[in-house]
Amino acid sequence: MAPSDVGTLATRGYVFRKLGEYDKAVEDYTAALRLSPGQVRLHNNRGYCLAKLGRYEEAVADYDS
């Protein structure tokens, strides 16, 4: 079952990030941002993961958000 609140998605994204599972972290941060698009922390965390995946242009876009 997929979580449906920002806090749960952000926390799970953080865990995936720490485990080096950046693709899964990006999925959770993206889902959290759909629910709360103005959270700078989520953009920053997703940007970090995108950079680790070599998706630099997307990472820069998140850092600029």
mmCIF file as Biopython writes it, N, C-alpha, C and O atoms, coordinates in Angstrom:
data_model
#
loop_
_atom_site.group_PDB
_atom_site.id
_atom_site.type_symbol
_atom_site.label_atom_id
_atom_site.label_alt_id
_atom_site.label_comp_id
_atom_site.label_asym_id
_atom_site.label_entity_id
_atom_site.label_seq_id
_atom_site.pdbx_PDB_ins_code
_atom_site.Cartn_x
_atom_site.Cartn_y
_atom_site.Cartn_z
_atom_site.occupancy
_atom_site.B_iso_or_equiv
_atom_site.auth_seq_id
_atom_site.auth_asym_id
_atom_site.pdbx_PDB_model_num
ATOM 1   N N  . MET A ? 1  ? 0.852  -1.181 0.000   1.0 0.0 1  A 1 
ATOM 2   C CA . MET A ? 1  ? 0.000  0.000  0.000   1.0 0.0 1  A 1 
ATOM 3   C C  . MET A ? 1  ? 0.898  1.245  0.000   1.0 0.0 1  A 1 
ATOM 4   O O  . MET A ? 1  ? 1.834  1.353  0.793   1.0 0.0 1  A 1 
ATOM 5   N N  . ALA A ? 2  ? 0.602  2.149  -0.877  1.0 0.0 2  A 1 
ATOM 6   C CA . ALA A ? 2  ? 1.385  3.380  -0.983  1.0 0.0 2  A 1 
ATOM 7   C C  . ALA A ? 2  ? 0.924  4.400  0.053   1.0 0.0 2  A 1 
ATOM 8   O O  . ALA A ? 2  ? -0.275 4.576  0.266   1.0 0.0 2  A 1 
ATOM 9   N N  . PRO A ? 3  ? 1.874  5.067  0.694   1.0 0.0 3  A 1 
ATOM 10  C CA . PRO A ? 3  ? 1.496  6.116  1.639   1.0 0.0 3  A 1 
ATOM 11  C C  . PRO A ? 3  ? 0.843  7.283  0.912   1.0 0.0 3  A 1 
ATOM 12  O O  . PRO A ? 3  ? 1.089  7.512  -0.273  1.0 0.0 3  A 1 
ATOM 13  N N  . SER A ? 4  ? 0.017  8.009  1.633   1.0 0.0 4  A 1 
ATOM 14  C CA . SER A ? 4  ? -0.709 9.106  0.981   1.0 0.0 4  A 1 
ATOM 15  C C  . SER A ? 4  ? -0.554 10.433 1.714   1.0 0.0 4  A 1 
ATOM 16  O O  . SER A ? 4  ? -1.289 11.377 1.424   1.0 0.0 4  A 1 
ATOM 17  N N  . ASP A ? 5  ? 0.378  10.529 2.652   1.0 0.0 5  A 1 
ATOM 18  C CA . ASP A ? 5  ? 0.591  11.820 3.288   1.0 0.0 5  A 1 
ATOM 19  C C  . ASP A ? 5  ? 2.046  12.246 3.118   1.0 0.0 5  A 1 
ATOM 20  O O  . ASP A ? 5  ? 2.945  11.415 2.994   1.0 0.0 5  A 1 
ATOM 21  N N  . VAL A ? 6  ? 2.250  13.534 3.114   1.0 0.0 6  A 1 
ATOM 22  C CA . VAL A ? 6  ? 3.556  14.121 2.807   1.0 0.0 6  A 1 
ATOM 23  C C  . VAL A ? 6  ? 4.632  13.623 3.763   1.0 0.0 6  A 1 
ATOM 24  O O  . VAL A ? 6  ? 5.726  13.255 3.334   1.0 0.0 6  A 1 
ATOM 25  N N  . GLY A ? 7  ? 4.327  13.611 5.048   1.0 0.0 7  A 1 
ATOM 26  C CA . GLY A ? 7  ? 5.325  13.209 6.037   1.0 0.0 7  A 1 
ATOM 27  C C  . GLY A ? 7  ? 5.821  11.789 5.833   1.0 0.0 7  A 1 
ATOM 28  O O  . GLY A ? 7  ? 7.020  11.527 5.921   1.0 0.0 7  A 1 
ATOM 29  N N  . THR A ? 8  ? 4.914  10.882 5.564   1.0 0.0 8  A 1 
ATOM 30  C CA . THR A ? 8  ? 5.292  9.485  5.356   1.0 0.0 8  A 1 
ATOM 31  C C  . THR A ? 8  ? 6.118  9.333  4.085   1.0 0.0 8  A 1 
ATOM 32  O O  . THR A ? 8  ? 7.128  8.629  4.074   1.0 0.0 8  A 1 
ATOM 33  N N  . LEU A ? 9  ? 5.690  9.991  3.022   1.0 0.0 9  A 1 
ATOM 34  C CA . LEU A ? 9  ? 6.434  9.927  1.761   1.0 0.0 9  A 1 
ATOM 35  C C  . LEU A ? 9  ? 7.829  10.530 1.908   1.0 0.0 9  A 1 
ATOM 36  O O  . LEU A ? 9  ? 8.804  9.974  1.403   1.0 0.0 9  A 1 
ATOM 37  N N  . ALA A ? 10 ? 7.925  11.659 2.595   1.0 0.0 10 A 1 
ATOM 38  C CA . ALA A ? 10 ? 9.216  12.318 2.788   1.0 0.0 10 A 1 
ATOM 39  C C  . ALA A ? 10 ? 10.147 11.445 3.630   1.0 0.0 10 A 1 
ATOM 40  O O  . ALA A ? 10 ? 11.336 11.336 3.332   1.0 0.0 10 A 1 
ATOM 41  N N  . THR A ? 11 ? 9.616  10.835 4.660   1.0 0.0 11 A 1 
ATOM 42  C CA . THR A ? 11 ? 10.431 9.974  5.521   1.0 0.0 11 A 1 
ATOM 43  C C  . THR A ? 11 ? 10.916 8.740  4.767   1.0 0.0 11 A 1 
ATOM 44  O O  . THR A ? 11 ? 12.084 8.364  4.863   1.0 0.0 11 A 1 
ATOM 45  N N  . ARG A ? 12 ? 10.019 8.121  4.024   1.0 0.0 12 A 1 
ATOM 46  C CA . ARG A ? 12 ? 10.427 6.943  3.258   1.0 0.0 12 A 1 
ATOM 47  C C  . ARG A ? 12 ? 11.443 7.333  2.189   1.0 0.0 12 A 1 
ATOM 48  O O  . ARG A ? 12 ? 12.397 6.596  1.940   1.0 0.0 12 A 1 
ATOM 49  N N  . GLY A ? 13 ? 11.241 8.494  1.555   1.0 0.0 13 A 1 
ATOM 50  C CA . GLY A ? 13 ? 12.213 8.981  0.587   1.0 0.0 13 A 1 
ATOM 51  C C  . GLY A ? 13 ? 13.586 9.167  1.220   1.0 0.0 13 A 1 
ATOM 52  O O  . GLY A ? 13 ? 14.607 8.835  0.617   1.0 0.0 13 A 1 
ATOM 53  N N  . TYR A ? 14 ? 13.602 9.693  2.427   1.0 0.0 14 A 1 
ATOM 54  C CA . TYR A ? 14 ? 14.859 9.890  3.154   1.0 0.0 14 A 1 
ATOM 55  C C  . TYR A ? 14 ? 15.545 8.547  3.421   1.0 0.0 14 A 1 
ATOM 56  O O  . TYR A ? 14 ? 16.758 8.420  3.257   1.0 0.0 14 A 1 
ATOM 57  N N  . VAL A ? 15 ? 14.768 7.558  3.828   1.0 0.0 15 A 1 
ATOM 58  C CA . VAL A ? 15 ? 15.330 6.231  4.092   1.0 0.0 15 A 1 
ATOM 59  C C  . VAL A ? 15 ? 15.920 5.645  2.807   1.0 0.0 15 A 1 
ATOM 60  O O  . VAL A ? 15 ? 17.033 5.119  2.815   1.0 0.0 15 A 1 
ATOM 61  N N  . PHE A ? 16 ? 15.179 5.737  1.715   1.0 0.0 16 A 1 
ATOM 62  C CA . PHE A ? 16 ? 15.696 5.242  0.437   1.0 0.0 16 A 1 
ATOM 63  C C  . PHE A ? 16 ? 16.977 5.983  0.048   1.0 0.0 16 A 1 
ATOM 64  O O  . PHE A ? 16 ? 17.925 5.377  -0.451  1.0 0.0 16 A 1 
ATOM 65  N N  . ARG A ? 17 ? 16.997 7.289  0.278   1.0 0.0 17 A 1 
ATOM 66  C CA . ARG A ? 17 ? 18.191 8.080  -0.044  1.0 0.0 17 A 1 
ATOM 67  C C  . ARG A ? 17 ? 19.383 7.587  0.760   1.0 0.0 17 A 1 
ATOM 68  O O  . ARG A ? 17 ? 20.466 7.406  0.202   1.0 0.0 17 A 1 
ATOM 69  N N  . LYS A ? 18 ? 19.211 7.370  2.032   1.0 0.0 18 A 1 
ATOM 70  C CA . LYS A ? 18 ? 20.290 6.901  2.893   1.0 0.0 18 A 1 
ATOM 71  C C  . LYS A ? 18 ? 20.768 5.508  2.497   1.0 0.0 18 A 1 
ATOM 72  O O  . LYS A ? 18 ? 21.937 5.172  2.682   1.0 0.0 18 A 1 
ATOM 73  N N  . LEU A ? 19 ? 19.865 4.703  1.955   1.0 0.0 19 A 1 
ATOM 74  C CA . LEU A ? 19 ? 20.220 3.356  1.508   1.0 0.0 19 A 1 
ATOM 75  C C  . LEU A ? 19 ? 20.859 3.354  0.118   1.0 0.0 19 A 1 
ATOM 76  O O  . LEU A ? 19 ? 21.303 2.315  -0.371  1.0 0.0 19 A 1 
ATOM 77  N N  . GLY A ? 20 ? 20.900 4.530  -0.508  1.0 0.0 20 A 1 
ATOM 78  C CA . GLY A ? 20 ? 21.462 4.634  -1.849  1.0 0.0 20 A 1 
ATOM 79  C C  . GLY A ? 20 ? 20.502 4.209  -2.943  1.0 0.0 20 A 1 
ATOM 80  O O  . GLY A ? 20 ? 20.911 4.017  -4.088  1.0 0.0 20 A 1 
ATOM 81  N N  . GLU A ? 21 ? 19.241 4.063  -2.607  1.0 0.0 21 A 1 
ATOM 82  C CA . GLU A ? 21 ? 18.214 3.701  -3.587  1.0 0.0 21 A 1 
ATOM 83  C C  . GLU A ? 21 ? 17.566 4.988  -4.105  1.0 0.0 21 A 1 
ATOM 84  O O  . GLU A ? 21 ? 16.414 5.299  -3.805  1.0 0.0 21 A 1 
ATOM 85  N N  . TYR A ? 22 ? 18.345 5.711  -4.884  1.0 0.0 22 A 1 
ATOM 86  C CA . TYR A ? 22 ? 17.962 7.055  -5.297  1.0 0.0 22 A 1 
ATOM 87  C C  . TYR A ? 22 ? 16.731 7.085  -6.190  1.0 0.0 22 A 1 
ATOM 88  O O  . TYR A ? 22 ? 15.940 8.025  -6.117  1.0 0.0 22 A 1 
ATOM 89  N N  . ASP A ? 23 ? 16.559 6.075  -7.029  1.0 0.0 23 A 1 
ATOM 90  C CA . ASP A ? 23 ? 15.380 6.051  -7.902  1.0 0.0 23 A 1 
ATOM 91  C C  . ASP A ? 23 ? 14.099 5.948  -7.082  1.0 0.0 23 A 1 
ATOM 92  O O  . ASP A ? 23 ? 13.112 6.616  -7.389  1.0 0.0 23 A 1 
ATOM 93  N N  . LYS A ? 24 ? 14.108 5.117  -6.041  1.0 0.0 24 A 1 
ATOM 94  C CA . LYS A ? 24 ? 12.927 4.991  -5.182  1.0 0.0 24 A 1 
ATOM 95  C C  . LYS A ? 24 ? 12.707 6.264  -4.365  1.0 0.0 24 A 1 
ATOM 96  O O  . LYS A ? 24 ? 11.569 6.664  -4.122  1.0 0.0 24 A 1 
ATOM 97  N N  . ALA A ? 25 ? 13.793 6.888  -3.949  1.0 0.0 25 A 1 
ATOM 98  C CA . ALA A ? 25 ? 13.679 8.143  -3.206  1.0 0.0 25 A 1 
ATOM 99  C C  . ALA A ? 25 ? 13.047 9.222  -4.079  1.0 0.0 25 A 1 
ATOM 100 O O  . ALA A ? 25 ? 12.187 9.974  -3.620  1.0 0.0 25 A 1 
ATOM 101 N N  . VAL A ? 26 ? 13.478 9.296  -5.340  1.0 0.0 26 A 1 
ATOM 102 C CA . VAL A ? 26 ? 12.911 10.279 -6.269  1.0 0.0 26 A 1 
ATOM 103 C C  . VAL A ? 26 ? 11.406 10.054 -6.416  1.0 0.0 26 A 1 
ATOM 104 O O  . VAL A ? 26 ? 10.633 11.013 -6.429  1.0 0.0 26 A 1 
ATOM 105 N N  . GLU A ? 27 ? 10.993 8.802  -6.524  1.0 0.0 27 A 1 
ATOM 106 C CA . GLU A ? 27 ? 9.560  8.500  -6.641  1.0 0.0 27 A 1 
ATOM 107 C C  . GLU A ? 27 ? 8.791  9.026  -5.437  1.0 0.0 27 A 1 
ATOM 108 O O  . GLU A ? 27 ? 7.739  9.646  -5.594  1.0 0.0 27 A 1 
ATOM 109 N N  . ASP A ? 28 ? 9.312  8.781  -4.230  1.0 0.0 28 A 1 
ATOM 110 C CA . ASP A ? 28 ? 8.603  9.235  -3.032  1.0 0.0 28 A 1 
ATOM 111 C C  . ASP A ? 28 ? 8.621  10.752 -2.896  1.0 0.0 28 A 1 
ATOM 112 O O  . ASP A ? 28 ? 7.607  11.354 -2.543  1.0 0.0 28 A 1 
ATOM 113 N N  . TYR A ? 29 ? 9.761  11.375 -3.174  1.0 0.0 29 A 1 
ATOM 114 C CA . TYR A ? 29 ? 9.810  12.839 -3.103  1.0 0.0 29 A 1 
ATOM 115 C C  . TYR A ? 29 ? 8.882  13.468 -4.132  1.0 0.0 29 A 1 
ATOM 116 O O  . TYR A ? 29 ? 8.253  14.488 -3.852  1.0 0.0 29 A 1 
ATOM 117 N N  . THR A ? 30 ? 8.789  12.881 -5.307  1.0 0.0 30 A 1 
ATOM 118 C CA . THR A ? 30 ? 7.892  13.389 -6.348  1.0 0.0 30 A 1 
ATOM 119 C C  . THR A ? 30 ? 6.444  13.270 -5.899  1.0 0.0 30 A 1 
ATOM 120 O O  . THR A ? 30 ? 5.660  14.201 -6.083  1.0 0.0 30 A 1 
ATOM 121 N N  . ALA A ? 31 ? 6.084  12.143 -5.316  1.0 0.0 31 A 1 
ATOM 122 C CA . ALA A ? 31 ? 4.715  11.961 -4.813  1.0 0.0 31 A 1 
ATOM 123 C C  . ALA A ? 31 ? 4.414  12.959 -3.705  1.0 0.0 31 A 1 
ATOM 124 O O  . ALA A ? 31 ? 3.318  13.515 -3.651  1.0 0.0 31 A 1 
ATOM 125 N N  . ALA A ? 32 ? 5.375  13.188 -2.825  1.0 0.0 32 A 1 
ATOM 126 C CA . ALA A ? 32 ? 5.181  14.153 -1.741  1.0 0.0 32 A 1 
ATOM 127 C C  . ALA A ? 32 ? 5.019  15.564 -2.300  1.0 0.0 32 A 1 
ATOM 128 O O  . ALA A ? 32 ? 4.214  16.348 -1.798  1.0 0.0 32 A 1 
ATOM 129 N N  . LEU A ? 33 ? 5.785  15.883 -3.340  1.0 0.0 33 A 1 
ATOM 130 C CA . LEU A ? 33 ? 5.684  17.215 -3.943  1.0 0.0 33 A 1 
ATOM 131 C C  . LEU A ? 33 ? 4.362  17.425 -4.665  1.0 0.0 33 A 1 
ATOM 132 O O  . LEU A ? 33 ? 3.899  18.559 -4.786  1.0 0.0 33 A 1 
ATOM 133 N N  . ARG A ? 34 ? 3.757  16.365 -5.141  1.0 0.0 34 A 1 
ATOM 134 C CA . ARG A ? 34 ? 2.419  16.503 -5.739  1.0 0.0 34 A 1 
ATOM 135 C C  . ARG A ? 34 ? 1.414  16.953 -4.677  1.0 0.0 34 A 1 
ATOM 136 O O  . ARG A ? 34 ? 0.484  17.702 -4.971  1.0 0.0 34 A 1 
ATOM 137 N N  . LEU A ? 35 ? 1.607  16.495 -3.458  1.0 0.0 35 A 1 
ATOM 138 C CA . LEU A ? 35 ? 0.699  16.844 -2.364  1.0 0.0 35 A 1 
ATOM 139 C C  . LEU A ? 35 ? 1.042  18.196 -1.745  1.0 0.0 35 A 1 
ATOM 140 O O  . LEU A ? 35 ? 0.163  18.900 -1.248  1.0 0.0 35 A 1 
ATOM 141 N N  . SER A ? 36 ? 2.318  18.552 -1.778  1.0 0.0 36 A 1 
ATOM 142 C CA . SER A ? 36 ? 2.763  19.799 -1.154  1.0 0.0 36 A 1 
ATOM 143 C C  . SER A ? 36 ? 3.912  20.396 -1.977  1.0 0.0 36 A 1 
ATOM 144 O O  . SER A ? 36 ? 5.077  20.286 -1.594  1.0 0.0 36 A 1 
ATOM 145 N N  . PRO A ? 37 ? 3.578  21.026 -3.102  1.0 0.0 37 A 1 
ATOM 146 C CA . PRO A ? 37 ? 4.606  21.476 -4.046  1.0 0.0 37 A 1 
ATOM 147 C C  . PRO A ? 37 ? 5.537  22.577 -3.544  1.0 0.0 37 A 1 
ATOM 148 O O  . PRO A ? 37 ? 6.600  22.791 -4.126  1.0 0.0 37 A 1 
ATOM 149 N N  . GLY A ? 38 ? 5.171  23.257 -2.506  1.0 0.0 38 A 1 
ATOM 150 C CA . GLY A ? 38 ? 5.986  24.379 -2.041  1.0 0.0 38 A 1 
ATOM 151 C C  . GLY A ? 38 ? 7.060  24.024 -1.037  1.0 0.0 38 A 1 
ATOM 152 O O  . GLY A ? 38 ? 7.751  24.922 -0.556  1.0 0.0 38 A 1 
ATOM 153 N N  . GLN A ? 39 ? 7.231  22.773 -0.702  1.0 0.0 39 A 1 
ATOM 154 C CA . GLN A ? 39 ? 8.207  22.394 0.328   1.0 0.0 39 A 1 
ATOM 155 C C  . GLN A ? 39 ? 9.621  22.358 -0.245  1.0 0.0 39 A 1 
ATOM 156 O O  . GLN A ? 39 ? 9.983  21.448 -0.991  1.0 0.0 39 A 1 
ATOM 157 N N  . VAL A ? 40 ? 10.395 23.350 0.113   1.0 0.0 40 A 1 
ATOM 158 C CA . VAL A ? 40 ? 11.762 23.503 -0.397  1.0 0.0 40 A 1 
ATOM 159 C C  . VAL A ? 40 ? 12.612 22.284 -0.039  1.0 0.0 40 A 1 
ATOM 160 O O  . VAL A ? 40 ? 13.406 21.825 -0.860  1.0 0.0 40 A 1 
ATOM 161 N N  . ARG A ? 41 ? 12.458 21.770 1.144   1.0 0.0 41 A 1 
ATOM 162 C CA . ARG A ? 41 ? 13.236 20.612 1.595   1.0 0.0 41 A 1 
ATOM 163 C C  . ARG A ? 41 ? 13.052 19.423 0.659   1.0 0.0 41 A 1 
ATOM 164 O O  . ARG A ? 41 ? 14.010 18.711 0.358   1.0 0.0 41 A 1 
ATOM 165 N N  . LEU A ? 42 ? 11.829 19.211 0.203   1.0 0.0 42 A 1 
ATOM 166 C CA . LEU A ? 42 ? 11.561 18.097 -0.709  1.0 0.0 42 A 1 
ATOM 167 C C  . LEU A ? 42 ? 12.244 18.304 -2.054  1.0 0.0 42 A 1 
ATOM 168 O O  . LEU A ? 42 ? 12.788 17.364 -2.632  1.0 0.0 42 A 1 
ATOM 169 N N  . HIS A ? 43 ? 12.214 19.533 -2.548  1.0 0.0 43 A 1 
ATOM 170 C CA . HIS A ? 43 ? 12.908 19.840 -3.808  1.0 0.0 43 A 1 
ATOM 171 C C  . HIS A ? 43 ? 14.413 19.614 -3.645  1.0 0.0 43 A 1 
ATOM 172 O O  . HIS A ? 43 ? 15.061 19.040 -4.520  1.0 0.0 43 A 1 
ATOM 173 N N  . ASN A ? 44 ? 14.955 20.067 -2.528  1.0 0.0 44 A 1 
ATOM 174 C CA . ASN A ? 44 ? 16.383 19.903 -2.275  1.0 0.0 44 A 1 
ATOM 175 C C  . ASN A ? 44 ? 16.762 18.424 -2.203  1.0 0.0 44 A 1 
ATOM 176 O O  . ASN A ? 44 ? 17.747 18.006 -2.812  1.0 0.0 44 A 1 
ATOM 177 N N  . ASN A ? 45 ? 15.995 17.640 -1.470  1.0 0.0 45 A 1 
ATOM 178 C CA . ASN A ? 45 ? 16.289 16.221 -1.324  1.0 0.0 45 A 1 
ATOM 179 C C  . ASN A ? 45 ? 16.159 15.476 -2.652  1.0 0.0 45 A 1 
ATOM 180 O O  . ASN A ? 45 ? 16.988 14.627 -2.980  1.0 0.0 45 A 1 
ATOM 181 N N  . ARG A ? 46 ? 15.119 15.800 -3.408  1.0 0.0 46 A 1 
ATOM 182 C CA . ARG A ? 46 ? 14.949 15.161 -4.700  1.0 0.0 46 A 1 
ATOM 183 C C  . ARG A ? 46 ? 16.076 15.568 -5.648  1.0 0.0 46 A 1 
ATOM 184 O O  . ARG A ? 46 ? 16.582 14.741 -6.407  1.0 0.0 46 A 1 
ATOM 185 N N  . GLY A ? 47 ? 16.467 16.833 -5.605  1.0 0.0 47 A 1 
ATOM 186 C CA . GLY A ? 47 ? 17.569 17.303 -6.423  1.0 0.0 47 A 1 
ATOM 187 C C  . GLY A ? 47 ? 18.857 16.547 -6.135  1.0 0.0 47 A 1 
ATOM 188 O O  . GLY A ? 47 ? 19.597 16.195 -7.054  1.0 0.0 47 A 1 
ATOM 189 N N  . TYR A ? 48 ? 19.121 16.302 -4.876  1.0 0.0 48 A 1 
ATOM 190 C CA . TYR A ? 48 ? 20.306 15.538 -4.483  1.0 0.0 48 A 1 
ATOM 191 C C  . TYR A ? 48 ? 20.272 14.143 -5.104  1.0 0.0 48 A 1 
ATOM 192 O O  . TYR A ? 48 ? 21.263 13.678 -5.666  1.0 0.0 48 A 1 
ATOM 193 N N  . CYS A ? 49 ? 19.124 13.486 -4.996  1.0 0.0 49 A 1 
ATOM 194 C CA . CYS A ? 49 ? 18.982 12.131 -5.539  1.0 0.0 49 A 1 
ATOM 195 C C  . CYS A ? 49 ? 19.096 12.127 -7.063  1.0 0.0 49 A 1 
ATOM 196 O O  . CYS A ? 49 ? 19.719 11.238 -7.645  1.0 0.0 49 A 1 
ATOM 197 N N  . LEU A ? 50 ? 18.499 13.111 -7.694  1.0 0.0 50 A 1 
ATOM 198 C CA . LEU A ? 50 ? 18.593 13.206 -9.151  1.0 0.0 50 A 1 
ATOM 199 C C  . LEU A ? 50 ? 20.049 13.385 -9.587  1.0 0.0 50 A 1 
ATOM 200 O O  . LEU A ? 50 ? 20.482 12.792 -10.575 1.0 0.0 50 A 1 
ATOM 201 N N  . ALA A ? 51 ? 20.790 14.192 -8.857  1.0 0.0 51 A 1 
ATOM 202 C CA . ALA A ? 51 ? 22.201 14.385 -9.173  1.0 0.0 51 A 1 
ATOM 203 C C  . ALA A ? 51 ? 22.972 13.078 -9.019  1.0 0.0 51 A 1 
ATOM 204 O O  . ALA A ? 51 ? 23.825 12.759 -9.847  1.0 0.0 51 A 1 
ATOM 205 N N  . LYS A ? 52 ? 22.681 12.332 -7.977  1.0 0.0 52 A 1 
ATOM 206 C CA . LYS A ? 52 ? 23.343 11.041 -7.765  1.0 0.0 52 A 1 
ATOM 207 C C  . LYS A ? 52 ? 23.042 10.066 -8.903  1.0 0.0 52 A 1 
ATOM 208 O O  . LYS A ? 52 ? 23.855 9.196  -9.216  1.0 0.0 52 A 1 
ATOM 209 N N  . LEU A ? 53 ? 21.870 10.219 -9.520  1.0 0.0 53 A 1 
ATOM 210 C CA . LEU A ? 53 ? 21.476 9.372  -10.643 1.0 0.0 53 A 1 
ATOM 211 C C  . LEU A ? 53 ? 22.010 9.889  -11.976 1.0 0.0 53 A 1 
ATOM 212 O O  . LEU A ? 53 ? 21.780 9.279  -13.020 1.0 0.0 53 A 1 
ATOM 213 N N  . GLY A ? 54 ? 22.727 11.021 -11.939 1.0 0.0 54 A 1 
ATOM 214 C CA . GLY A ? 54 ? 23.273 11.599 -13.161 1.0 0.0 54 A 1 
ATOM 215 C C  . GLY A ? 54 ? 22.269 12.412 -13.949 1.0 0.0 54 A 1 
ATOM 216 O O  . GLY A ? 54 ? 22.523 12.760 -15.102 1.0 0.0 54 A 1 
ATOM 217 N N  . ARG A ? 55 ? 21.137 12.720 -13.350 1.0 0.0 55 A 1 
ATOM 218 C CA . ARG A ? 55 ? 20.083 13.492 -14.021 1.0 0.0 55 A 1 
ATOM 219 C C  . ARG A ? 55 ? 20.247 14.969 -13.619 1.0 0.0 55 A 1 
ATOM 220 O O  . ARG A ? 55 ? 19.414 15.543 -12.918 1.0 0.0 55 A 1 
ATOM 221 N N  . TYR A ? 56 ? 21.346 15.549 -14.091 1.0 0.0 56 A 1 
ATOM 222 C CA . TYR A ? 56 ? 21.785 16.851 -13.607 1.0 0.0 56 A 1 
ATOM 223 C C  . TYR A ? 56 ? 20.848 18.003 -13.945 1.0 0.0 56 A 1 
ATOM 224 O O  . TYR A ? 56 ? 20.637 18.887 -13.115 1.0 0.0 56 A 1 
ATOM 225 N N  . GLU A ? 57 ? 20.288 18.007 -15.138 1.0 0.0 57 A 1 
ATOM 226 C CA . GLU A ? 57 ? 19.387 19.108 -15.505 1.0 0.0 57 A 1 
ATOM 227 C C  . GLU A ? 57 ? 18.149 19.117 -14.609 1.0 0.0 57 A 1 
ATOM 228 O O  . GLU A ? 57 ? 17.689 20.177 -14.185 1.0 0.0 57 A 1 
ATOM 229 N N  . GLU A ? 58 ? 17.619 17.937 -14.328 1.0 0.0 58 A 1 
ATOM 230 C CA . GLU A ? 58 ? 16.462 17.848 -13.430 1.0 0.0 58 A 1 
ATOM 231 C C  . GLU A ? 58 ? 16.845 18.268 -12.016 1.0 0.0 58 A 1 
ATOM 232 O O  . GLU A ? 58 ? 16.064 18.910 -11.315 1.0 0.0 58 A 1 
ATOM 233 N N  . ALA A ? 59 ? 18.046 17.901 -11.608 1.0 0.0 59 A 1 
ATOM 234 C CA . ALA A ? 59 ? 18.518 18.274 -10.275 1.0 0.0 59 A 1 
ATOM 235 C C  . ALA A ? 59 ? 18.617 19.787 -10.152 1.0 0.0 59 A 1 
ATOM 236 O O  . ALA A ? 59 ? 18.175 20.363 -9.158  1.0 0.0 59 A 1 
ATOM 237 N N  . VAL A ? 60 ? 19.196 20.433 -11.164 1.0 0.0 60 A 1 
ATOM 238 C CA . VAL A ? 60 ? 19.324 21.887 -11.149 1.0 0.0 60 A 1 
ATOM 239 C C  . VAL A ? 60 ? 17.943 22.529 -11.077 1.0 0.0 60 A 1 
ATOM 240 O O  . VAL A ? 60 ? 17.748 23.505 -10.354 1.0 0.0 60 A 1 
ATOM 241 N N  . ALA A ? 61 ? 16.988 21.986 -11.821 1.0 0.0 61 A 1 
ATOM 242 C CA . ALA A ? 61 ? 15.622 22.536 -11.799 1.0 0.0 61 A 1 
ATOM 243 C C  . ALA A ? 61 ? 15.034 22.448 -10.399 1.0 0.0 61 A 1 
ATOM 244 O O  . ALA A ? 61 ? 14.344 23.367 -9.957  1.0 0.0 61 A 1 
ATOM 245 N N  . ASP A ? 62 ? 15.299 21.345 -9.693  1.0 0.0 62 A 1 
ATOM 246 C CA . ASP A ? 62 ? 14.802 21.233 -8.314  1.0 0.0 62 A 1 
ATOM 247 C C  . ASP A ? 62 ? 15.493 22.234 -7.408  1.0 0.0 62 A 1 
ATOM 248 O O  . ASP A ? 62 ? 14.844 22.867 -6.575  1.0 0.0 62 A 1 
ATOM 249 N N  . TYR A ? 63 ? 16.799 22.386 -7.557  1.0 0.0 63 A 1 
ATOM 250 C CA . TYR A ? 63 ? 17.527 23.329 -6.706  1.0 0.0 63 A 1 
ATOM 251 C C  . TYR A ? 63 ? 17.085 24.765 -6.973  1.0 0.0 63 A 1 
ATOM 252 O O  . TYR A ? 63 ? 17.138 25.606 -6.075  1.0 0.0 63 A 1 
ATOM 253 N N  . ASP A ? 64 ? 16.648 25.054 -8.201  1.0 0.0 64 A 1 
ATOM 254 C CA . ASP A ? 64 ? 16.155 26.396 -8.536  1.0 0.0 64 A 1 
ATOM 255 C C  . ASP A ? 64 ? 14.720 26.637 -8.088  1.0 0.0 64 A 1 
ATOM 256 O O  . ASP A ? 64 ? 14.246 27.773 -8.111  1.0 0.0 64 A 1 
ATOM 257 N N  . SER A ? 65 ? 14.029 25.582 -7.682  1.0 0.0 65 A 1 
ATOM 258 C CA . SER A ? 65 ? 12.614 25.727 -7.281  1.0 0.0 65 A 1 
ATOM 259 C C  . SER A ? 65 ? 12.473 26.431 -5.956  1.0 0.0 65 A 1 
ATOM 260 O O  . SER A ? 65 ? 11.356 26.631 -5.478  1.0 0.0 65 A 1 
#
